[in-house]
Amino acid sequence: MPATVIVKRVSEQADLDIVFALRREVFVVEQNCPPELEWENEDVSIHFLATVDAEPAGACRWRKTDKGYKLERFAVLKKFRGFGVGQAMVQTVLDDLPADADYIYLHAQTPAVSLYKRFGFEVMGDEFEEAGIKHFKMVKS
């Protein structure tokens, strides 16, 4: 059982390289997401790296869109799932958003819907497919 989960905002290239490697492992390798769909909007996103006992474990980001603030690319390495890494990332990202962030949304992979519901997100609309993976749009109430 891991002792310490830390999530931090990162911008240094060395940290971003770790973030992108984690996302590649989860989305491209494990979930067969097309790489060209995985790498977009990197330069306009705020990135986060999660560690468990100082070992890289997860990554995520947020970005401002024309609709509001979108939480994206939540990825936790398989060996660290079930230890609260995802919850720690969601909380850290929500805490990092600007105070005037009034419309906060995301596209949740179907199995992760319950995680986001714990933070006040509600499903909006029908299930859809994105990058070959089933999702629901969720909006924070």
DSSP file with accessible surface (Angstrom, degrees, kcal/mol):
  #  RESIDUE AA STRUCTURE BP1 BP2  ACC     N-H-->O    O-->H-N    N-H-->O    O-->H-N    TCO  KAPPA ALPHA  PHI   PSI    X-CA   Y-CA   Z-CA
    1    1 A M              0   0  193      0, 0.0    82,-0.0     0, 0.0     2,-0.0   0.000 360.0 360.0 360.0 125.7    0.0    0.0    0.0
    2    2 A P        -     0   0   27      0, 0.0     3,-0.1     0, 0.0    50,-0.0  -0.314 360.0-157.4 -66.4 149.5    1.5    3.3   -1.0
    3    3 A A  S    S+     0   0   85      1,-0.3     2,-0.5    -2,-0.0    49,-0.0   0.859  70.7  30.7 -93.6 -43.2    2.3    5.8    1.7
    4    4 A T        -     0   0   70      2,-0.0    49,-3.0     0, 0.0     2,-0.5  -0.961  53.7-172.8-132.5 120.6    2.3    9.2    0.0
    5    5 A V  E     +A   52   0A  50     -2,-0.5     2,-0.4    47,-0.2    47,-0.2  -0.948  14.7 179.6-107.3 123.6    0.4   10.5   -3.1
    6    6 A I  E     -A   51   0A  90     45,-2.4    45,-3.0    -2,-0.5     2,-0.5  -0.991  10.6-168.5-125.9 133.9    1.5   13.9   -4.3
    7    7 A V  E     +A   50   0A  20     -2,-0.4     2,-0.4    43,-0.2    43,-0.2  -0.987  14.6 176.6-121.2 126.5    0.1   15.8   -7.3
    8    8 A K  E     -A   49   0A  98     41,-2.4    41,-2.6    -2,-0.5     2,-0.3  -0.972  34.1-113.8-133.5 148.9    1.9   18.8   -8.5
    9    9 A R  E     -A   48   0A 132     -2,-0.4     2,-0.4    39,-0.2    39,-0.3  -0.602  41.6-164.3 -72.9 133.9    1.5   21.3  -11.4
   10   10 A V  E     +A   47   0A   9     37,-2.7    37,-0.7    -2,-0.3     3,-0.0  -0.949  34.1 154.7-128.8 148.4    4.4   20.9  -13.8
   11   11 A S        +     0   0   96     -2,-0.4     2,-0.1    35,-0.1    -1,-0.1   0.411  45.3 108.0-142.9 -13.1    5.9   23.0  -16.6
   12   12 A E  S  > S-     0   0  135      1,-0.1     4,-2.5     4,-0.0     3,-0.4  -0.478  74.5-122.9 -70.4 143.6    9.6   22.0  -16.8
   13   13 A Q  H  > S+     0   0  113      1,-0.2     4,-2.7     2,-0.2     5,-0.2   0.865 109.8  56.5 -58.3 -38.3   10.4   19.9  -19.8
   14   14 A A  H  > S+     0   0   68      1,-0.2     4,-1.3     2,-0.2    -1,-0.2   0.921 111.3  43.6 -61.6 -41.6   11.8   17.0  -17.8
   15   15 A D  H  > S+     0   0   38     -3,-0.4     4,-2.5     2,-0.2    -1,-0.2   0.902 112.3  52.7 -68.7 -41.3    8.5   16.7  -15.9
   16   16 A L  H  X S+     0   0   22     -4,-2.5     4,-3.0     1,-0.2     5,-0.2   0.887 104.1  57.0 -62.7 -36.7    6.4   17.1  -19.0
   17   17 A D  H  X S+     0   0   87     -4,-2.7     4,-2.0    -5,-0.2    -1,-0.2   0.900 108.7  46.7 -60.1 -38.6    8.4   14.3  -20.6
   18   18 A I  H  X S+     0   0   61     -4,-1.3     4,-2.6     2,-0.2    -2,-0.2   0.929 111.3  51.6 -68.1 -44.3    7.3   12.0  -17.7
   19   19 A V  H  X S+     0   0    0     -4,-2.5     4,-2.4     1,-0.2    -2,-0.2   0.942 112.2  45.8 -55.5 -49.6    3.7   13.2  -18.0
   20   20 A F  H  X S+     0   0   37     -4,-3.0     4,-2.5     1,-0.2    -1,-0.2   0.875 111.2  52.4 -67.0 -34.2    3.7   12.4  -21.8
   21   21 A A  H  X S+     0   0   44     -4,-2.0     4,-2.3    -5,-0.2    -1,-0.2   0.910 109.9  49.0 -67.1 -40.1    5.3    9.0  -21.2
   22   22 A L  H  X S+     0   0   11     -4,-2.6     4,-2.3     2,-0.2     5,-0.2   0.934 112.7  47.2 -62.8 -46.3    2.6    8.1  -18.6
   23   23 A R  H  X>S+     0   0    0     -4,-2.4     4,-3.0    -5,-0.2     5,-0.8   0.905 110.2  52.9 -63.9 -39.8   -0.2    9.2  -21.0
   24   24 A R  I  X>S+     0   0  119     -4,-2.5     5,-2.6     1,-0.2     4,-0.7   0.939 110.0  48.9 -59.8 -44.9    1.4    7.2  -23.8
   25   25 A E  I  <>S+     0   0   96     -4,-2.3     5,-2.2     3,-0.2    -2,-0.2   0.931 120.4  35.1 -60.9 -46.8    1.5    4.1  -21.6
   26   26 A V  I  <>S+     0   0    4     -4,-2.3     5,-1.3     3,-0.2    -2,-0.2   0.953 130.0  26.9 -76.0 -51.8   -2.1    4.4  -20.5
   27   27 A F  I  <5S+     0   0   14     -4,-3.0     6,-3.0    -5,-0.2    -3,-0.2   0.944 130.2  30.2 -83.4 -48.4   -3.8    5.8  -23.6
   28   28 A V  I  X<S+     0   0   29     -5,-0.8     4,-0.5    -4,-0.7    -3,-0.2   0.954 130.9  29.6 -80.4 -49.3   -1.8    4.7  -26.6
   29   29 A V  I  4<S+     0   0   84     -5,-2.6    -3,-0.2    -6,-0.2    -4,-0.2   0.979 131.4  30.2 -76.6 -56.1   -0.3    1.4  -25.4
   30   30 A E  I  4<S+     0   0   59     -5,-2.2    -3,-0.2    -6,-0.3    -4,-0.2   0.912 133.0  29.0 -73.9 -43.3   -3.0    0.1  -23.0
   31   31 A Q  T  4<S-     0   0   50     -5,-1.3    -1,-0.2    -6,-0.2    -3,-0.2   0.399  97.8-126.1-103.2   3.3   -6.1    1.6  -24.5
   32   32 A N     <  +     0   0  132     -4,-0.5    -4,-0.2     1,-0.2    -3,-0.1   0.802  44.6 169.4  58.1  33.4   -5.1    1.7  -28.1
   33   33 A C        -     0   0    9     -6,-3.0    -1,-0.2    -9,-0.1    99,-0.1  -0.588  45.4-104.2 -72.1 133.9   -5.9    5.4  -28.5
   34   34 A P    >>  -     0   0   40      0, 0.0     3,-1.6     0, 0.0     4,-1.2  -0.424  25.8-134.0 -60.5 128.0   -4.5    6.7  -31.8
   35   35 A P  H 3> S+     0   0   62      0, 0.0     4,-1.7     0, 0.0     3,-0.3   0.851 103.1  61.1 -54.6 -35.2   -1.4    8.7  -31.0
   36   36 A E  H 34 S+     0   0  141      1,-0.2    -3,-0.0     2,-0.2     0, 0.0   0.776 106.8  46.3 -67.5 -21.7   -2.4   11.6  -33.3
   37   37 A L  H <4 S+     0   0   75     -3,-1.6    -1,-0.2     1,-0.1     3,-0.1   0.725 108.5  56.7 -87.5 -22.6   -5.5   12.1  -31.1
   38   38 A E  H  < S+     0   0    4     -4,-1.2     2,-1.1    -3,-0.3    -2,-0.2   0.846  98.6  61.5 -77.1 -33.5   -3.6   11.9  -27.9
   39   39 A W  S  < S+     0   0   81     -4,-1.7     2,-0.3     2,-0.0    -1,-0.2  -0.719  74.4 113.5-104.2  88.4   -1.2   14.7  -28.6
   40   40 A E        +     0   0   84     -2,-1.1    -3,-0.0    -3,-0.1    -4,-0.0  -0.988  67.8  15.3-150.3 151.4   -3.1   17.9  -29.0
   41   41 A N  S >  S+     0   0   57     -2,-0.3     3,-0.7     1,-0.1     4,-0.2   0.692  73.0 139.6  61.5  22.7   -3.5   21.2  -27.2
   42   42 A E  G >   +     0   0   36      1,-0.2     3,-1.2     2,-0.2    -1,-0.1   0.899  67.1  53.1 -63.2 -39.2   -0.4   20.6  -25.1
   43   43 A D  G 3  S+     0   0  146      1,-0.3    -1,-0.2     3,-0.0    -2,-0.0   0.666 111.8  44.7 -74.8 -15.2    0.9   24.2  -25.3
   44   44 A V  G <  S+     0   0   84     -3,-0.7    20,-0.5     2,-0.0     2,-0.3   0.250  99.7  92.0-109.6  11.7   -2.4   25.6  -24.0
   45   45 A S  E <  S- B   0  63A  11     -3,-1.2     2,-0.6    -4,-0.2    18,-0.2  -0.763  70.2-132.7-108.7 153.5   -2.9   23.1  -21.2
   46   46 A I  E     - B   0  62A  39     16,-3.2    16,-1.8    -2,-0.3     2,-0.3  -0.927  34.0-150.9-101.8 119.4   -1.9   23.2  -17.5
   47   47 A H  E     -AB  10  61A  10    -37,-0.7   -37,-2.7    -2,-0.6     2,-0.3  -0.671  12.5-164.4-101.9 151.1   -0.2   19.8  -16.8
   48   48 A F  E     -AB   9  60A   1     12,-2.7    12,-1.5   -39,-0.3     2,-0.4  -0.972   5.5-157.2-133.4 145.2    0.0   17.8  -13.5
   49   49 A L  E     -AB   8  59A   6    -41,-2.6   -41,-2.4    -2,-0.3     2,-0.4  -0.984   8.1-157.4-122.9 128.9    2.1   14.9  -12.4
   50   50 A A  E     -AB   7  58A   0      8,-3.1     7,-3.1    -2,-0.4     8,-1.7  -0.886  10.5-170.7-104.1 138.1    1.1   12.5   -9.6
   51   51 A T  E     -AB   6  56A  23    -45,-3.0   -45,-2.4    -2,-0.4     2,-0.5  -0.933  15.0-153.1-124.9 151.0    3.7   10.5   -7.8
   52   52 A V  E >  S-AB   5  55A   3      3,-2.6     3,-2.2    -2,-0.3   -47,-0.2  -0.992  89.0 -16.5-121.7 117.7    3.3    7.6   -5.3
   53   53 A D  T 3  S-     0   0   86    -49,-3.0    -1,-0.1    -2,-0.5   -48,-0.1   0.911 130.5 -54.5  49.3  44.9    6.2    7.4   -2.9
   54   54 A A  T 3  S+     0   0   90    -50,-0.3    -1,-0.3     1,-0.2   -49,-0.1   0.455 114.0 120.0  71.3   4.8    8.1    9.7   -5.3
   55   55 A E  E <  S-B   52   0A  86     -3,-2.2    -3,-2.6     1,-0.0    -1,-0.2  -0.855  75.4-105.3-100.3 130.0    7.5    7.3   -8.3
   56   56 A P  E     +B   51   0A  45      0, 0.0    -5,-0.3     0, 0.0     3,-0.1  -0.296  52.9 156.1 -54.3 130.4    5.6    8.7  -11.3
   57   57 A A  E     +     0   0A   0     -7,-3.1    20,-2.9     1,-0.4     2,-0.3   0.595  52.0   3.4-131.0 -28.1    2.1    7.3  -11.2
   58   58 A G  E     -BC  50  76A   0     -8,-1.7    -8,-3.1    18,-0.2    -1,-0.4  -0.986  48.1-159.4-160.5 167.1   -0.4    9.5  -13.0
   59   59 A A  E     +BC  49  75A   0     16,-2.4    16,-2.7    -2,-0.3     2,-0.3  -0.982  15.2 156.7-150.3 155.2   -0.9   12.6  -15.1
   60   60 A C  E     -B   48   0A   0    -12,-1.5   -12,-2.7    -2,-0.3     2,-0.3  -0.951  14.0-160.0-164.3 179.1   -3.7   15.0  -16.1
   61   61 A R  E     -BC  47  72A   0     11,-2.2    11,-3.0    -2,-0.3     2,-0.3  -0.977   7.8-147.7-158.8 166.6   -4.3   18.5  -17.3
   62   62 A W  E     -BC  46  71A  25    -16,-1.8   -16,-3.2    -2,-0.3     2,-0.3  -0.961  16.1-179.2-135.6 157.0   -6.9   21.3  -17.7
   63   63 A R  E     -BC  45  70A  37      7,-1.8     7,-2.9    -2,-0.3     2,-0.4  -0.989  30.6-112.2-151.7 154.0   -7.3   23.9  -20.3
   64   64 A K  E     + C   0  69A 128    -20,-0.5     5,-0.2    -2,-0.3     2,-0.2  -0.744  39.5 179.7 -85.7 131.9   -9.6   26.9  -21.0
   65   65 A T        -     0   0   17      3,-3.7     3,-0.1    -2,-0.4     0, 0.0  -0.672  47.8 -92.9-119.8-179.9  -11.8   26.3  -24.0
   66   66 A D  S    S+     0   0  152     -2,-0.2     3,-0.1     1,-0.2    -2,-0.0   0.675 127.5  47.0 -69.8 -12.5  -14.5   28.4  -25.7
   67   67 A K  S    S-     0   0  123      1,-0.2     2,-0.3    38,-0.0    -1,-0.2   0.724 124.2 -85.6 -96.5 -30.2  -17.0   26.7  -23.5
   68   68 A G  S    S-     0   0    5     -3,-0.1    -3,-3.7    -5,-0.1     2,-0.5  -0.959  75.1 -18.0 160.2-137.4  -15.2   26.9  -20.1
   69   69 A Y  E     -Cd  64 104A  17     34,-3.1    36,-2.6    -2,-0.3     2,-0.5  -0.921  56.4-160.8-112.4 122.8  -12.6   24.9  -18.3
   70   70 A K  E     -Cd  63 105A  22     -7,-2.9    -7,-1.8    -2,-0.5     2,-0.4  -0.890   7.9-150.1-110.0 125.7  -12.1   21.3  -19.5
   71   71 A L  E     +Cd  62 106A   2     34,-2.4    36,-0.6    -2,-0.5     2,-0.3  -0.785  34.0 169.5 -88.9 134.6  -10.4   18.6  -17.3
   72   72 A E  E     +C   61   0A  10    -11,-3.0   -11,-2.2    -2,-0.4    36,-0.0  -0.941  33.7  25.7-145.8 164.0   -8.6   16.1  -19.5
   73   73 A R  E     +     0   0A  37     -2,-0.3     2,-0.6     1,-0.2   -14,-0.1   0.811  56.7 179.8  55.5  42.1   -6.2   13.2  -20.0
   74   74 A F  E     +     0   0A  30    -14,-0.1     2,-0.4    -3,-0.1   -14,-0.2  -0.655  11.5 169.3 -74.7 116.3   -6.5   11.7  -16.5
   75   75 A A  E     -C   59   0A   3    -16,-2.7   -16,-2.4    -2,-0.6     2,-0.4  -0.998  18.3-176.6-136.6 128.9   -4.2    8.7  -16.6
   76   76 A V  E     -C   58   0A  21     -2,-0.4   -18,-0.2   -18,-0.2     5,-0.1  -0.997  34.4-113.5-125.0 128.8   -3.1    6.4  -13.8
   77   77 A L    >   -     0   0   34    -20,-2.9     3,-2.2    -2,-0.4     4,-0.4  -0.320  31.6-114.2 -58.5 143.7   -0.6    3.6  -14.4
   78   78 A K  G >  S+     0   0  138      1,-0.3     3,-1.5     2,-0.2    -1,-0.1   0.851 113.0  56.6 -50.4 -43.5   -2.2    0.2  -13.9
   79   79 A K  G 3  S+     0   0  129      1,-0.3    -1,-0.3     3,-0.0    -2,-0.1   0.680 108.8  48.1 -69.8 -12.0    0.0   -0.7  -10.8
   80   80 A F  G X  S+     0   0   15     -3,-2.2     3,-1.1   -23,-0.2     5,-0.5   0.374  82.5 118.4-107.4   4.1   -1.2    2.4   -9.0
   81   81 A R  T <  S+     0   0   95     -3,-1.5    -3,-0.0    -4,-0.4    -4,-0.0  -0.449  70.3  30.4 -73.2 143.8   -4.9    2.1   -9.6
   82   82 A G  T 3  S+     0   0   80     -2,-0.1    -1,-0.2     0, 0.0    -4,-0.0   0.496  92.9  96.7  89.6   5.5   -7.1    1.8   -6.5
   83   83 A F  S <  S-     0   0   72     -3,-1.1    -2,-0.1   -82,-0.0   -78,-0.0   0.220 103.7 -97.4-110.1  10.3   -4.8    3.8   -4.3
   84   84 A G  S  > S+     0   0   29      3,-0.0     4,-2.3    -4,-0.0     5,-0.2   0.576  85.1 127.7  88.4   9.1   -6.6    7.2   -4.5
   85   85 A V  H  > S+     0   0    2     -5,-0.5     4,-2.4     2,-0.2     5,-0.2   0.940  74.5  49.2 -65.0 -45.5   -4.3    8.7   -7.2
   86   86 A G  H  > S+     0   0   16      1,-0.2     4,-2.6     2,-0.2     5,-0.2   0.928 111.6  48.9 -60.1 -44.8   -7.2    9.6   -9.4
   87   87 A Q  H  > S+     0   0   85      1,-0.2     4,-2.5     2,-0.2     5,-0.2   0.918 110.7  50.7 -61.4 -43.2   -9.1   11.3   -6.6
   88   88 A A  H  X S+     0   0   29     -4,-2.3     4,-2.3     1,-0.2    -1,-0.2   0.901 111.0  49.1 -62.9 -38.5   -6.0   13.2   -5.6
   89   89 A M  H  X S+     0   0    0     -4,-2.4     4,-2.7     2,-0.2     5,-0.2   0.936 110.6  49.1 -67.2 -46.0   -5.5   14.4   -9.2
   90   90 A V  H  X S+     0   0    0     -4,-2.6     4,-2.7     1,-0.2     5,-0.2   0.949 113.6  47.0 -59.1 -47.2   -9.2   15.5   -9.6
   91   91 A Q  H  X S+     0   0   82     -4,-2.5     4,-2.4     1,-0.2    -1,-0.2   0.924 112.8  48.9 -61.6 -43.7   -9.0   17.5   -6.3
   92   92 A T  H  X S+     0   0   42     -4,-2.3     4,-1.3    -5,-0.2    -1,-0.2   0.922 112.4  47.7 -63.9 -43.3   -5.7   19.1   -7.2
   93   93 A V  H  X S+     0   0    0     -4,-2.7     4,-1.1     2,-0.2     3,-0.5   0.937 111.9  49.5 -65.0 -44.8   -6.9   20.2  -10.6
   94   94 A L  H >< S+     0   0   25     -4,-2.7     3,-0.6     1,-0.2    -1,-0.2   0.917 111.0  50.4 -60.3 -40.7  -10.1   21.6   -9.2
   95   95 A D  H 3< S+     0   0  115     -4,-2.4    -1,-0.2     1,-0.2    -2,-0.2   0.767 108.8  54.0 -66.5 -25.1   -8.2   23.5   -6.6
   96   96 A D  H 3< S+     0   0   43     -4,-1.3    -1,-0.2    -3,-0.5    -2,-0.2   0.667  83.9 104.9 -85.0 -18.6   -5.9   24.9   -9.3
   97   97 A L  S << S-     0   0   17     -4,-1.1     4,-0.0    -3,-0.6    -3,-0.0  -0.262  85.2 -91.3 -63.6 151.2   -8.6   26.3  -11.5
   98   98 A P    >   -     0   0   47      0, 0.0     3,-2.1     0, 0.0    -1,-0.1  -0.238  34.6-114.4 -59.7 151.7   -9.1   30.1  -11.5
   99   99 A A  T 3  S+     0   0  117      1,-0.3    -2,-0.1    -3,-0.1    -3,-0.0   0.794 116.2  55.2 -59.1 -28.7  -11.6   31.4   -9.0
  100  100 A D  T 3  S+     0   0  116      2,-0.0     2,-1.3     3,-0.0    -1,-0.3   0.276  70.8 126.7 -91.9  14.3  -13.9   32.6  -11.8
  101  101 A A    <   +     0   0   16     -3,-2.1     3,-0.1     1,-0.2    -4,-0.0  -0.554  25.3 159.9 -72.6  97.0  -14.1   29.1  -13.5
  102  102 A D        +     0   0  146     -2,-1.3     2,-0.6     1,-0.2    -1,-0.2   0.747  59.4  50.0 -97.6 -23.7  -17.8   28.8  -13.6
  103  103 A Y        +     0   0   76     -3,-0.2   -34,-3.1     2,-0.0     2,-0.5  -0.935  67.3 172.1-118.8 108.6  -18.3   26.2  -16.3
  104  104 A I  E     +d   69   0A  20     -2,-0.6    36,-3.0    36,-0.4     2,-0.3  -0.971  10.0 157.1-119.7 126.9  -16.1   23.1  -15.6
  105  105 A Y  E     -dE  70 139A   7    -36,-2.6   -34,-2.4    -2,-0.5     2,-0.3  -0.893  15.9-178.7-144.6 169.5  -16.6   20.0  -17.7
  106  106 A L  E     -dE  71 138A   3     32,-2.1    32,-2.8    -2,-0.3     2,-0.6  -0.968  32.8-116.1-160.0 167.0  -14.9   16.8  -18.9
  107  107 A H  E     - E   0 137A  51    -36,-0.6     2,-0.4    -2,-0.3    30,-0.2  -0.952  39.2-158.8-111.4 104.9  -15.3   13.8  -21.1
  108  108 A A  E     - E   0 136A   0     28,-2.8    28,-2.2    -2,-0.6     5,-0.1  -0.717  19.7-120.2 -90.9 130.9  -15.2   10.8  -18.7
  109  109 A Q  E >>  - E   0 135A  41     -2,-0.4     3,-2.4    26,-0.2     4,-0.5  -0.461  38.7-110.6 -59.5 139.8  -14.4    7.3  -19.8
  110  110 A T  G >4 S+     0   0   44     24,-2.0     3,-1.5     1,-0.3     4,-0.3   0.861 116.2  53.2 -48.7 -45.4  -17.5    5.3  -18.8
  111  111 A P  G 34 S+     0   0  112      0, 0.0    -1,-0.3     0, 0.0     3,-0.3   0.729 107.8  53.9 -65.6 -16.0  -15.8    3.3  -16.0
  112  112 A A  G X> S+     0   0   28     -3,-2.4     4,-1.6     1,-0.2     3,-0.7   0.465  76.4  98.6 -96.3  -0.6  -14.6    6.6  -14.4
  113  113 A V  H <X S+     0   0   17     -3,-1.5     4,-2.2    -4,-0.5     5,-0.2   0.901  80.3  54.9 -54.5 -43.0  -18.0    8.3  -14.2
  114  114 A S  H 3> S+     0   0   70     -4,-0.3     4,-1.3    -3,-0.3    -1,-0.3   0.866 103.7  56.1 -63.0 -34.2  -18.3    7.3  -10.5
  115  115 A L  H X4 S+     0   0   27     -3,-0.7     3,-0.6     1,-0.2     4,-0.4   0.958 110.4  43.3 -59.9 -50.8  -15.0    9.0   -9.6
  116  116 A Y  H ><>S+     0   0   16     -4,-1.6     5,-1.8     1,-0.2     3,-1.5   0.837 104.7  63.9 -69.5 -30.3  -16.1   12.3  -11.1
  117  117 A K  H ><5S+     0   0  122     -4,-2.2     3,-2.0     1,-0.3    -1,-0.2   0.864  93.3  64.0 -60.6 -32.5  -19.5   12.1   -9.5
  118  118 A R  T <<5S+     0   0  150     -4,-1.3    -1,-0.3    -3,-0.6    -2,-0.2   0.724 102.7  49.7 -62.3 -21.2  -17.8   12.2   -6.1
  119  119 A F  T < 5S-     0   0   28     -3,-1.5    -1,-0.3    -4,-0.4    -2,-0.2   0.180 129.5 -92.5-104.7  14.5  -16.6   15.7   -7.0
  120  120 A G  T < 5S+     0   0   26     -3,-2.0    21,-2.8     1,-0.3     2,-0.3   0.607  76.1 144.3  89.3  12.4  -20.0   17.0   -8.0
  121  121 A F  E   < -F  140   0A   4     -5,-1.8     2,-0.4    19,-0.3    -1,-0.3  -0.643  32.1-157.1 -83.5 143.7  -19.9   16.3  -11.7
  122  122 A E  E     -F  139   0A  99     17,-2.7    17,-2.4    -2,-0.3     2,-0.2  -0.955  21.7-109.5-122.0 142.7  -23.1   15.2  -13.4
  123  123 A V  E     -F  138   0A  53     -2,-0.4     2,-0.5    15,-0.2    15,-0.2  -0.468  31.3-165.0 -68.6 134.1  -23.6   13.2  -16.6
  124  124 A M  E     -F  137   0A  83     13,-2.9    13,-0.6    -2,-0.2     2,-0.0  -0.978  50.3 -23.2-123.5 114.4  -25.0   15.3  -19.5
  125  125 A G  E    S-     0   0A  59     -2,-0.5     2,-0.1    11,-0.1     3,-0.1  -0.250  93.6 -32.9  87.3-170.0  -26.4   13.5  -22.5
  126  126 A D  E     -     0   0A 145      1,-0.1    11,-0.4    10,-0.1    -2,-0.1  -0.431  67.2 -87.6 -89.4 161.1  -25.8   10.1  -23.9
  127  127 A E  E     -     0   0A  85     -2,-0.1     2,-0.3     9,-0.1     9,-0.2  -0.348  51.6-177.9 -62.5 142.7  -22.7    7.9  -24.0
  128  128 A F  E     -F  135   0A  64      7,-2.7     7,-3.4    -3,-0.1     2,-0.4  -0.916  25.8-111.1-140.1 168.0  -20.5    8.6  -27.0
  129  129 A E  E     +F  134   0A 126     -2,-0.3     2,-0.4     5,-0.2     5,-0.2  -0.872  29.7 175.2-107.1 133.7  -17.3    7.3  -28.5
  130  130 A E  E >  S-F  133   0A  69      3,-2.6     3,-1.8    -2,-0.4    -2,-0.0  -0.988  75.8 -10.1-136.7 123.8  -14.1    9.3  -28.5
  131  131 A A  T 3  S-     0   0   30     -2,-0.4     3,-0.1     1,-0.3    -1,-0.1   0.838 129.5 -57.4  56.1  33.7  -10.8    7.9  -29.8
  132  132 A G  T 3  S+     0   0   56      1,-0.2     2,-0.4   -99,-0.1    -1,-0.3   0.593 117.9 109.2  77.7  10.6  -12.5    4.5  -29.8
  133  133 A I  E <  S- F   0 130A  28     -3,-1.8    -3,-2.6   -23,-0.0    -1,-0.2  -0.959  72.8-114.1-124.4 137.4  -13.4    4.6  -26.1
  134  134 A K  E     + F   0 129A 104     -2,-0.4   -24,-2.0    -5,-0.2     2,-0.3  -0.507  44.4 169.3 -72.8 134.8  -16.8    5.1  -24.6
  135  135 A H  E     -EF 109 128A  13     -7,-3.4    -7,-2.7   -26,-0.3     2,-0.4  -0.910  27.7-146.7-138.1 164.8  -17.3    8.4  -22.7
  136  136 A F  E     -E  108   0A  44    -28,-2.2   -28,-2.8    -2,-0.3     2,-0.3  -0.991  25.9-122.2-129.6 140.3  -19.9   10.6  -21.1
  137  137 A K  E     -EF 107 124A  53    -13,-0.6   -13,-2.9   -11,-0.4     2,-0.4  -0.656  34.7-169.4 -74.6 135.6  -19.8   14.4  -21.0
  138  138 A M  E     -EF 106 123A   0    -32,-2.8   -32,-2.1    -2,-0.3     2,-0.4  -0.988   9.6-162.7-130.5 142.6  -19.9   15.5  -17.4
  139  139 A V  E     -EF 105 122A  16    -17,-2.4   -17,-2.7    -2,-0.4     2,-0.4  -0.975  24.6-118.2-125.9 138.2  -20.4   19.0  -16.0
  140  140 A K  E       F   0 121A  68    -36,-3.0   -36,-0.4    -2,-0.4   -19,-0.3  -0.594 360.0 360.0 -77.5 129.1  -19.6   20.2  -12.4
  141  141 A S              0   0  101    -21,-2.8    -1,-0.0    -2,-0.4   -38,-0.0  -0.388 360.0 360.0 -90.7 360.0  -22.7   21.4  -10.6
